[in-house]
Amino acid sequence: MPTARESLLDAALSALAGLPWSGVRMVDVASAAGVSRQTLYNEFGSKDGLARALVRREADVYLRGVDRALAERPQASPTGSDAGGTPTQASSTGSDAAGSPIGPADRLVRVAEWMVGSARSSALVRALLTGCWSERLPAPSIRTTAAVSAVPAQRRADAGVPGPAELVAAVRDRALAALEKEVPGADPVELGRYCETAVRLGLSCVVAPPGRGEGQAGYIRSVLARLPVRAVG
């Protein structure tokens, strides 16, 4: 059963689907969540606090999805491949349910697909990724008053949310940590650039989707295949 805080955030997000943020009323959010207005204010402090918490949650959901896309651990097969799909003895790949090889590039393609899908389904995620906040959305802000919330989750929200560059870095670092285990001996600087290239390719597909044909997955995979990661030395 969701907590009162989660129910209130869900209610605010539902309200935002049909109204601009300026038209969302705290009393209606509390009513939709089945709690009192006092509970709402105890959790968030103000409408601005609710906005910060809502945007923070969307950023967290996005990053958890990135972690899931990277977390799949296929069983190793005798033949490995480098991050561009070229066979090597330094790395290992596995197979998906259909028996197709799974390598570092495939994981990064999945991250990019999650990015594009999230931006397509959530206007808040799209704004977080691009930095383009329409008047309909609760733009992120940092609490400037001296008062500090007694709710730990709200203190985190009040501290602000990551901007586009910070999100790129966060996803790159997550991908690098995951792929370092799959591409042993790879130059960490090159592997970091490889991961960031994949992230920025995904972001470009959010802003300007590829035309018909191979689609975003095929486009990103084809680019990554031309960027092999070399071992140190």
C-alpha positions in Angstrom: 0.0 0.0 0.0 1.5 3.4 -1.0 2.4 5.9 1.7 0.5 9.1 2.0 3.5 10.9 0.4 3.4 8.6 -2.6 -0.4 8.9 -2.9 -0.1 12.7 -2.9 2.6 12.6 -5.6 0.6 10.3 -7.7 -2.4 12.6 -7.3 -0.4 15.6 -8.3 1.0 13.8 -11.3 -2.5 12.8 -12.4 -3.7 16.3 -12.0 -0.8 17.6 -14.1 -1.9 15.4 -17.0 -5.0 17.5 -17.4 -4.1 20.9 -16.1 -1.1 23.3 -16.1 0.8 23.3 -12.8 -0.7 26.8 -12.1 -4.1 25.2 -12.2 -3.4 22.4 -9.9 -4.9 23.1 -6.5 -3.5 21.7 -3.2 -7.0 21.0 -1.9 -7.8 18.9 -5.0 -4.5 16.9 -4.7 -5.2 16.1 -1.0 -8.8 15.1 -1.8 -7.7 12.8 -4.7 -5.1 11.2 -2.5 -7.6 10.6 0.3 -5.7 12.6 2.9 -6.2 16.0 4.7 -4.6 19.2 3.5 -2.7 19.3 6.7 -1.0 16.0 5.8 -0.1 17.4 2.4 1.5 20.5 4.0 3.2 18.4 6.6 4.9 16.4 3.9 5.7 19.1 1.4 5.5 22.4 3.2 4.0 24.3 0.2 3.0 23.9 -3.4 6.6 24.7 -4.4 7.7 21.9 -2.1 5.3 19.5 -3.8 6.6 20.6 -7.2 10.2 19.9 -6.1 9.3 16.5 -4.7 7.4 15.6 -7.9 10.3 16.5 -10.2 12.7 14.8 -7.9 10.7 11.6 -8.0 10.6 11.6 -11.8 14.3 12.0 -11.9 14.8 9.1 -9.5 12.4 6.8 -11.5 14.3 7.6 -14.6 17.7 6.7 -13.0 16.3 3.5 -11.5 15.2 2.5 -15.0 18.7 3.2 -16.3 20.1 0.9 -13.5 17.6 -1.9 -14.6 18.7 -1.6 -18.2 22.3 -2.0 -17.2 21.7 -4.7 -14.6 20.9 -7.7 -16.8 23.6 -10.3 -16.4 23.5 -12.8 -19.2 25.4 -16.0 -18.8 28.9 -15.9 -20.3 29.5 -17.7 -23.6 32.8 -18.9 -24.9 33.0 -16.1 -27.5 33.4 -12.5 -26.3 33.0 -9.2 -28.1 34.2 -5.7 -27.4 32.0 -2.8 -26.8 31.6 -2.3 -30.5 30.6 -5.9 -31.2 34.1 -7.0 -32.4 35.1 -10.4 -31.0 37.9 -10.3 -28.4 39.4 -12.5 -25.7 39.2 -9.7 -23.1 35.4 -9.5 -22.8 32.5 -11.8 -22.4 29.0 -11.7 -23.8 25.9 -13.7 -23.2 22.7 -14.5 -25.0 19.2 -13.2 -24.5 16.1 -15.4 -24.5 16.2 -15.7 -28.3 19.9 -16.7 -28.3 21.1 -13.4 -29.7 24.5 -12.1 -28.4 24.3 -9.5 -25.7 27.3 -7.2 -25.3 28.1 -3.8 -23.9 26.6 -2.0 -27.0 23.3 -3.8 -26.4 23.2 -2.7 -22.8 23.8 0.9 -23.9 21.1 0.6 -26.6 18.7 -0.5 -23.9 19.6 2.5 -21.8 19.0 4.8 -24.8 15.7 3.1 -25.5 14.7 3.6 -21.9 15.7 7.3 -22.2 13.6 7.8 -25.3 10.6 5.9 -24.0 10.7 7.8 -20.7 10.8 11.1 -22.4 8.0 10.1 -24.6 5.7 9.0 -21.8 6.6 11.7 -19.2 6.8 15.4 -20.0 8.7 15.9 -16.7 11.4 13.5 -17.7 11.7 15.1 -21.1 12.1 18.5 -19.5 14.7 17.1 -17.1 16.7 15.6 -20.0 16.5 18.7 -22.3 16.2 21.6 -19.8 13.1 22.8 -21.7 10.4 23.6 -19.2 7.0 24.7 -20.6 4.6 26.8 -18.6 2.5 23.8 -18.0 5.2 22.1 -15.9 6.4 22.8 -12.4 9.9 24.1 -13.1 12.6 22.8 -10.7 13.8 25.2 -8.0 15.9 25.1 -4.9 14.4 26.1 -1.5 15.8 29.5 -0.6 14.1 30.0 2.8 15.9 29.2 6.0 13.3 26.6 7.2 14.3 23.0 6.8 11.7 20.2 6.4 11.5 17.6 9.0 10.8 15.0 6.3 14.1 13.5 5.0 12.7 12.9 1.5 11.5 16.5 1.3 14.9 17.8 2.4 16.4 15.9 -0.6 13.8 17.3 -2.9 14.3 20.8 -1.6 18.0 20.6 -2.5 17.2 20.5 -6.1 17.2 18.1 -9.0 19.9 17.2 -11.6 20.1 19.3 -14.8 20.6 17.8 -18.2 24.4 17.8 -18.0 24.3 16.2 -14.5 21.9 13.5 -15.8 24.2 12.7 -18.7 27.1 12.4 -16.3 25.0 10.2 -13.9 24.0 7.8 -16.6 27.5 7.8 -18.1 29.0 6.9 -14.7 26.4 4.2 -14.1 27.2 2.7 -17.5 30.9 2.9 -17.0 30.7 1.1 -13.7 28.6 -1.7 -15.3 30.7 -2.1 -18.4 34.1 -2.0 -16.7 33.3 -5.5 -15.4 32.4 -6.7 -18.9 35.3 -5.2 -20.8 38.3 -6.0 -18.6 41.5 -4.2 -19.5 39.7 -1.5 -21.4 41.1 2.0 -21.2 38.7 3.6 -18.6 38.9 7.0 -20.3 38.0 5.6 -23.7 35.2 3.4 -22.1 33.9 6.5 -20.4 33.8 8.4 -23.7 32.1 5.4 -25.3 29.4 5.4 -22.6 28.9 9.2 -22.8 28.6 8.9 -26.6 25.8 6.4 -26.2 24.0 8.6 -23.7 24.3 11.7 -25.9 23.1 9.7 -28.9 20.1 8.7 -27.0 19.5 12.3 -26.0 19.7 13.3 -29.6 16.9 10.8 -30.4 14.8 12.4 -27.7 15.2 15.8 -29.3 15.2 14.7 -33.0 14.1 11.1 -33.5 15.7 9.2 -36.4 13.6 8.9 -39.6 11.9 5.7 -40.6 14.1 2.7 -41.2 16.4 1.2 -38.7 15.0 3.3 -35.8 16.8 4.6 -32.8 18.1 1.3 -31.6 19.6 0.4 -35.0 21.0 3.9 -35.4 22.7 3.9 -32.0 24.0 0.3 -32.4 25.5 1.1 -35.8 27.3 4.1 -34.4 28.7 2.2 -31.4 29.9 -0.6 -33.6 32.3 1.8 -35.2 33.7 2.8 -31.8 35.7 -0.2 -30.5 37.1 0.1 -27.0 40.8 -0.7 -26.8 42.6 -2.3 -23.9 45.2 -0.4 -22.0 48.7 -0.9 -23.4 
